[in-house]
Amino acid sequence: MANDKDASDVAALTHPADPVFCIRPAAAEKAARWFAANFPGDTFYAVKANPSPWLLRALHAAGVSKFEVASIAEVRLIRSLFRHAEIAFMHPVKSAEAIAEAYTEHSVRIFALDSDQELDKILAATNDADDLTLCLRHAVPNDAAKISLSRKFGARSDEAVALLQRMRQVADRLGVAFHVGSQTMAPAAFVNAIDIVEQTIVKAGVIVDVLDVGGGFPASYPGMTPPPLRSFIDAISARFDTMLVAENCALWCEPGRALCAEASSLIVRVEARKGDSLYVNEGVYGALFDAGHLNWPFPARRVGAQNGPAAVNAFELFGPTCDDLDHMPGPFYLPADIAVGDYLEIGVIGAYGVAMRTGFNGFAGYAEVVVEDGPMLTVFDDAAPMPANANETSHG
């Protein structure tokens, strides 16, 4: 894994034929230090956002050493890297085999659920273990999120009461977890969720040992600048402090995007131009899934070019596969004279970039290069965001 100053160095000096992830361990470390210093509880990194070993090691070294996983493969990955790390298996629906392996072979003791049948499964797979931390996934509104996660999982208040009472009888520690949705743009969403959860706990009449506020902490993208992260932490902390059921209760969170989004960007090459359509060597079956299926507004700029700045046009992108769906409408604001062979840097793609690559049509190759510059956009306190999209850098 080579080191370069920035993406422009990579493009100008190596002329890569495959996509290149520019990785920034320093950005991941900065994000981890921020959460470790500012969140008033335990931070579990949501591995699904980016399971790259280099990222996991960077987060662990910088103070985020607990991990939230969704599959037995993620359990195995974390345990292979960190022998003693605490792992929370927070997918509400798991196979019996995954639960048994996680418990018996990998020392996982934290499991989430949102139904009686899942509780039965966990108890059977662990032989009615008496050392379990069981967390109820509670349904809450996702109105403030750019991506809702409220349709698939979560017990509603009326069913959650009886389930909590049953869980209290078998859990060593009882928790309640929720997820306000990905890229949540309002701190009040967490406050509203805690209001709902507290009402359920009071109705159930149980003592809760853990409140897990989940993920949803936002990153910054063009046209999608969230409130300061500090305001989310302040809102959660203030509301948690007023909970009637919070005495001796631990507070957890599960950030994914906020910890890894800034830690990678992607270099792609223009393989064809048809008017304002650019055909590049990565697409929606690869790291640009969100740019196509969600029309996610990633920042973009030309890199490695020797020529000076040009007028800016709005472009759409097409990926390398033969599928019409391999389309990223943008608009991506780039120099009007962009040409075949030019390189683009797509920024802030550390969240769900590498994780979403499929290899469809055989387009699976990519490289990773460590770079020293900062991310194109940031939500962390001491760096100003870069203007959206219409930027160009030159090597030299």
C-alpha angles and dihedrals in degrees: 000000000000129000125228134171095243145330092281090060090051093051098042098042104037105027092209119211093199129052115277127210111214102209125202113194089175090062091051091048091050092052092048093050090050094054093042090053100039111031108085095221142023121326118210115190113228099232095198091073092067123345096186110141092223089057094046090051092049093051092045093050092050097052109278099107101151122083137205113209136188103195143032088249089061090047090054092046095053094044091050090055102035117030096194103029117132111245126197115199097207104166103117094217117048136161117256089238092054092050093048094048093045091051102040102033105028104032094240111164102164118084133168127212140167103194144047091245092057090049089052089050094050093048093048094046092050095041092246093304116199097208100068129130103209119193123195112219102223121201114240134169118276096195095127095050128097089215117036119220096177104097103067108040140027137082114247119235095259094054094035094066096064092039092054090050091052093045091052089061094058106027124094086204124016122209140177120213134183140174122218092196135268119300095011110193102194128063088208089071089072092046092051091049092051089050090056094045093048091053090053093048091050091050090049092050093218135136111243121206100188135035111192113192092190125208135304097118104149136237125207122260132165108289090005107085110160128206114272113291087234089068091058092051092046092050093049094045095048094049093044090053091058096049111121089212098046101093108125088356119140120227120219137178133190110207118178112156095038092055099047112020095089094044097080143036129181131232115208131177126229107238098176140002125208109177107298093346117100121197110210135180098250130052150149094316087057136034094323096065092121093047089060109029096036098024087233111189103233116178114249137188140165114256136189094026120141095201124089128255120299137194114287127245132185110246137187120213132221122197128226102262126095092244121109088217089067090094132123108194097192116143093236110190108218139151111295092229095059109147144185109290095030119127127229128199114215107200138211093023099136092108115075093344105107089023094063100048114123109176091231113173089011095288096136107120122110140145134220124220127180111231130191103214125094127258120280091243131016141188095196121109108250102046128074118224120253117241111267123270105315096094133116130187128197128208117239 
